[in-house]
């Protein structure tokens, strides 16, 4: 409840009442810069492939249609490994079977880049944990 007695809703409620949510929200392995308007329109829609949909974002090839989203090809591996990391590290967060299969496929189709390994090593020190999804790949 806020100071006027109104209940918090959605993210604000989770931020106030759930420690796991606060950790997940601030986990550096889960944070990436994004174009705000595209991110807002993507909402929390599931990822999928949308072959018959065009992008509405100019040179950004993100596609959103019917409460589904298809990220640009160059982002799919990073997205997959982020989702797989969150699924592995936070027991209360579970991917659906369909999303887990898609993320595993994207992880294989779009290999870990040197940039991702460097980023993971930089995050490991201040955050105090490794990304188990990328640990063996980035040795």
Helices and strands as residue ranges (DSSP letters): H 10-17, H 19-26, G 28-30, H 36-42, E 46-47, E 63-65, E 68-70, H 73-89, H 97-109, H 114-127
